[in-house]
Amino acid sequence: MRNKLNIFSDRCTIPTFAVQYLENPYSDATPAAARRRLKQAFERLPISLVLLGWKLYPALEEAVAEETNRHHARLFRWQPLLTGDGLTDVPLEWRTINPGGNPILGFGGMPEFTFICPNHDSVADYLSKKVEVLASSGLFQGLFLDRIRFPSPSLDPLHNLGCFCEQCTCLAVETGLDLDSVRRDLQSQPAAQIVRSLLGQTSRADSPLDSFLDFRAASITHFIQRLSKQASSHNLSIGLDCFSPTLTRMVGQDLSALNGISDWIKIMSYPRVFGPAGLSFELLALADWLLQNGLEESEALRILTNASRLPIPESAAELGSTGLPSEVIAYEIQRASEFGVTNLLAGIAMVKMRKIHESTTEQIQADLEASRTANGLVISWDLWFTPLDYLDTIRILWS
């Protein structure tokens, strides 16, 4: 069990506020401009954590580090782990493999969503070296680890579920699991049962698929545990970016286990994000897959509603256009608490991205209200683009 970082004050007094900042070195984000923007945020909120992007040049990193330190906050490196990061090409042979023996393509063919297998012999050593470099920089007090999962299978569980590589096959045998039996189970199970297993509605001791989902979660936990110990040896704290609790089993994240090896966990309970990790996006993909497998729309949505225990709209068209209501955030915070997450930050999407996230101000206010049972907030995606008025709203609603 990891000793928790003492950043979480009494929930009845001061919540924890974190900001994800500068995912990319935007052309207008000069060191002076980045410092100024961060100063404006500090003037509005008592920010404890700045989660800084991974593609920035040294002068930009140093400017943010200086402003963060000036306000007695802590700087974390926001670092994708099990995908490409746009800086270093990862070997093709590390990619996750589907049941048919083929590499699983990243969403939209993007390298940053093309996943590598945590069980591959060389992956842990490769990422361990990254931790050493980050620790030696002296800039960071912690690591915010993103994409710590297997690729989501929601678009097509029969072809996007992984990983079935040689390393996974060998490790699975050591636990008594034959991946060929998992393949056969996938082919023989009705689509509805596969979805129920992915969402954790059922877990059958005699099911190879359920055993495989357990195996994947243990693989992610073991991988993060190794990096967490290494980070701790350098006095670096660990924060984790996790899927919304309803979806975590589907991607190999065991929140109960991850809670014990991290200092805090952010959950991505985004009700109206239509991109990877968004609740609406992932559930709509599963609905479409059920429809492709012969289910009527009403039955597909009933299965998803029962399995997720979320208020899913009555039609796929409505789910795809309006997403889910803000109240699902409160449900997911409660679910994370049931999984044993103790230091829980709710991720709130606060920027407009055409066709990805276009919530109104009123909807974002409702999201903030629904998140008040968390220990704090992560202002997600990018403070650089977040309207400063929203920070004032947070201060008012969370005061």
Helices and strands as residue ranges (DSSP letters): E 16-21, H 31-44, E 47-52, H 58-70, E 74-80, G 92-94, G 107-109, G 111-113, H 121-137, E 142-146, H 157-160, H 166-174, H 179-188, H 191-198, H 208-233, E 237-243, G 245-247, H 248-251, H 255-259, E 264-268, H 279-292, H 297-308, H 316-322, H 327-338, E 344-349, H 361-370, E 376-380, G 383-385, H 388-397
